[in-house]
């Protein structure tokens, strides 16, 4: 049986100042991080998803930061548990688009 992650992602469109939540079912893989999950969604399910796709993979640069279930994390270094439901939101108040925030 395939293990899944139910990802709810807070979206924001600056063109029409619209906010909504999209839901995705993503197959879980061993060693999956939240950055891997977001890349999977972008590459396979929704190419309009915006997020910072930096690939330091070590939690060093901190520019990919998001909130998962209300807690700020570094998605490049935080593992995803299988068979869970998660809510991904921007980790700041100045949202540019979807999960991308301004660091001004």
N, C-alpha and C positions, 0 to 999 in steps of 0.2 A: 504494500500500500504506500502510495506516494505521500510524503509529509509536506504540508503546506504552511505558509505564513499568510495570514489575512492582514494585509496592509491597508490602512486608511490613511490617506494623505491629504492634508489641508492644502488647497490650491488657491491661487490669487492671480487674477488677470488685471494688469494695470491699465490695459486699453479701455476696459469698460468698468473698472473698479468693482469687479465681481469676485466674491469668495464662495467656495464650495468644498466639499470633501468627496474624493474619488476612492473607490475600493478596488483592490487588486488581490487576486490569489496567486501567490508566487511559490513555485516548488522550492523546498528547502534543500540546501546542499551542505555537506560537511565543511566547516570553516567559514560559512557565510557570514559576512559583516553587513551592516546596514548600507554601506556604500555599494557592496555587491548587489544587494536587494534593489537599490535605486537604479543601478546600471541595468539590471535585468528588466525592470519595468520600462525604462527608457528604450532599451534595445529591442524588446519583444512585445510590449503591450501598449505603450503610449509615448511616442517620440516627442510629444509636446511638453513633457514633464521637465521642469527646470530645477536644477540643484547644482551645487558646487562639486564638480567631479575631479577634484584634485586627487592625486594618487600617491601621496607620501606613504600611506598605508601603515604609519607608525604612530599616529596621533600627535604629530609634532607641530604642524602648521596651524591647526585649529580653525582653518577657514571653511571647512565642510560642516561645521557644527550645526546640529538640528536638535529638536526636542522629540523624545520618544516617550509616549505616555506621560507627558508633562515634565520629564527630566532631561536636561541638556546633556548631550553625549557627543563624542567624536565618532561619526559613522564609519570612518575608515579603520577604526581600531576596536569597535564594539561588536561582539558577535550577536547573531540573531538566533533565538530559540525557535525550534520547529513547533508546529501545532499551536501557535499563539496568535492573538489578535493584537496589533499594535497601531497606535495613532502617531503619525509623523507630522510635525509642525515646524515652522520656522523658529529659530532660537533667537529672536530679536523682534523689535517692534517696527523697524524700518524695512518692510518687506518690499523687495523689488519685483519678484515674481515667484510664485509657488514657495519653494524652500530656500530661495536665495535672498539674503538680507544685505543691507548696506552696513559697512563698518565705520561710517562717518562719526 
